[in-house]
Amino acid sequence: KKPATQRLEITDSALLSRESDKRKIEEDIQADFSAALDGIKALPLKARFGVYVAFKYYYTLYKKIKKTEHHSIMKMRIRIPDYKKLLILANASIRSQFNMF
């Protein structure tokens, strides 16, 4: 005899709670990114470029995650396409050369 399977029922309030939790986490992450940008500006010029490239990459990834529905985040791979990575690198290089952080 097969064991009875239980059906997980998700109420509207549970869905709202998860979306609310996601928004709270996003707000916290956004605050971290804002503080990080101020920190990057304070770095020595030689260190700034590499840190800024990493910052822009992860910020782009964060924006993509932010657009993703909360119920899809753990079910799909979220990545930045290679051409966008190159654009991030090129943009950071130009900003670095003209000290425009």
URDAJO-V434172 format. One record per residue. N is the residue number from 1. PHI is phi in radians with two decimals (999 if undefined). OMEGA is omega in whole degrees, -180 to 180 (NA if undefined). Layout:
# URDAJO-V434172
n = {N N}
phi = {PHI PHI}
omega = {OMEGA OMEGA}
This chain:
# URDAJO-V434172
n = {1 2 3 4 5 6 7 8 9 10 11 12 13 14 15 16 17 18 19 20 21 22 23 24 25 26 27 28 29 30 31 32 33 34 35 36 37 38 39 40 41 42 43 44 45 46 47 48 49 50 51 52 53 54 55 56 57 58 59 60 61 62 63 64 65 66 67 68 69 70 71 72 73 74 75 76 77 78 79 80 81 82 83 84 85 86 87 88 89 90 91 92 93 94 95 96 97 98 99 100 101}
phi = {999 -1.32 -1.19 -1.18 -1.63 -1.61 -1.66 -1.44 -1.76 -1.84 -1.45 -1.03 -1.17 -1.17 -1.11 -1.11 -1.12 -1.14 -1.14 -1.13 -1.06 -1.07 -1.10 -1.11 -1.11 -1.08 -1.11 -1.14 -1.14 -1.07 -1.10 -1.11 -1.12 -1.08 -1.15 -1.12 -1.10 -1.09 -1.15 -1.10 -1.10 -1.55 -1.24 -1.05 -0.95 -1.15 -1.53 -1.10 -1.04 -1.08 -1.19 -1.16 -1.07 -1.08 -1.02 -1.12 -1.07 -1.22 -1.20 -1.11 -1.10 -1.03 -1.08 -1.19 -1.12 -1.07 -1.35 -1.45 -1.09 -1.04 -1.36 -1.74 -1.02 -1.49 -1.78 -2.38 -1.54 -1.95 -2.49 -1.80 -1.09 -1.00 -1.11 -1.24 -1.06 -1.13 -1.11 -1.07 -1.10 -1.13 -1.07 -1.12 -1.11 -1.10 -1.08 -1.16 -1.12 -1.80 0.94 -1.91 -1.51}
omega = {179 176 178 177 178 178 178 179 179 -179 178 -179 178 177 178 179 179 178 178 177 179 180 179 178 179 178 179 179 179 178 177 179 179 179 -179 -180 176 178 179 180 -178 -179 172 -175 -178 -178 -171 -174 -178 180 179 178 178 178 -178 178 -177 177 176 177 178 -180 178 177 -179 180 -176 178 -176 -177 -179 -171 -177 -176 -176 177 179 -177 176 179 -177 -179 178 176 178 177 178 -180 -180 179 180 179 178 180 180 -179 -180 178 -177 -179 NA}
